[in-house]
Amino acid sequence: MTRPEPRVEVHPDADTLATTVAGALLERLVEAQAAGREPNLGLTGGTIAEAIHREVARLGPASGVDWSRVVIWWGDERFVEAGSPERNAAQARAAFIDPLGIPRHRVHEVASSGECPTAEEAADIYSAAIREHGAGEFEVLMFGLGPDGHLASLFPGHAGLRATDRIAIAVHDSPKPPPERVSLTYEAFDRSRAVWFLVSGEGKADAVARTLGADATDGDLATRRETTPAVGVHGVQETVWFLDRAAASRL
Ligand SMILES: O=C1O[C@H](COP(=O)(O)O)[C@@H](O)[C@H](O)[C@H]1O
């Protein structure tokens, strides 16, 4: 399937980036609801995501979004205890999900290590829930980018890069702590209407340049993903790289 080329937006700093992405997200949710869709929103964890979530909470009440009709998911989650501050879900809940009053039954967290014996089982339960809700047709699926080029919890050289028959997988030995995680796979990413990368800071500049450079290169995608996992991840309608100036400094 041919997809539109990625668009790159560069903003002066992390604060401007966060406000811009929050605004774009709210607009997109309003439009989706006006078109009769109940938008599925795929969240990411990480530093810039937290700043964006706080902006969503600030701008959300006046945005016109019907928060009772937004469905929340995560692109990846750390397989730790439910109360752990390391959970991506804990961060998003505190920042905007609870303040905006999104109903609990619309929020689909990956099961925690206290609820499930293994990350494999948590991944299977999560896959089943996604399948029941349109198999991952996200209105917007957001990703951070690691300095090593990882997205969600798909890390360079890891087996998860080669999972072709599953929506969500268990990840062991993540090079970034905590080591046990659950991640969506390319199978799920490929169904999203919009894919947005949210990247801030000089420490990510090499990874951004490498990923966008490799995206424009011909050759076997699976091989390129072994070293640069975020390469070739495109939404059906759009792919946007929201960068601050520092993250864009090596483009
Ligand atoms: O571990 C993770 O890290 C990345 C990026 O985090 P950052 O702090 O470098 O911005 C995030 O995309 C992912 O969801 C998360 O599990």
The ligand as an SDF file (V2000), in Angstrom:
LIG
                    3D

 16 16  0  0  0  0  0  0  0  0999 V2000
   10.9260    3.5300   27.4500 O   0  0  0  0  0  0  0  0  0  0  0  0
   10.3400    4.2940   26.7420 C   0  0  0  0  0  0  0  0  0  0  0  0
   10.9960    5.3490   26.1900 O   0  0  0  0  0  0  0  0  0  0  0  0
   10.5700    5.9730   25.0190 C   0  0  0  0  0  0  0  0  0  0  0  0
   11.1600    7.4050   24.8990 C   0  0  0  0  0  0  0  0  0  0  0  0
   11.3360    8.0130   26.1530 O   0  0  0  0  0  0  0  0  0  0  0  0
   12.1380    9.3860   26.3570 P   0  0  0  0  0  0  0  0  0  0  0  0
   12.1430    9.6560   27.8280 O   0  0  0  0  0  0  0  0  0  0  0  0
   13.4950    9.2230   25.7830 O   0  0  0  0  0  0  0  0  0  0  0  0
   11.3630   10.4650   25.6450 O   0  0  0  0  0  0  0  0  0  0  0  0
    9.0770    5.9450   24.8670 C   0  0  0  0  0  0  0  0  0  0  0  0
    8.8070    6.1850   23.5160 O   0  0  0  0  0  0  0  0  0  0  0  0
    8.4680    4.5910   25.2300 C   0  0  0  0  0  0  0  0  0  0  0  0
    7.0510    4.6340   25.1620 O   0  0  0  0  0  0  0  0  0  0  0  0
    8.8670    4.2120   26.5980 C   0  0  0  0  0  0  0  0  0  0  0  0
    8.3540    2.9670   27.0320 O   0  0  0  0  0  0  0  0  0  0  0  0
  1  2  2  0
  2  3  1  0
  2 15  1  0
  3  4  1  0
  4  5  1  0
  4 11  1  0
  5  6  1  0
  6  7  1  0
  7  8  2  0
  7  9  1  0
  7 10  1  0
 11 12  1  0
 11 13  1  0
 13 14  1  0
 13 15  1  0
 15 16  1  0
M  END
$$$$
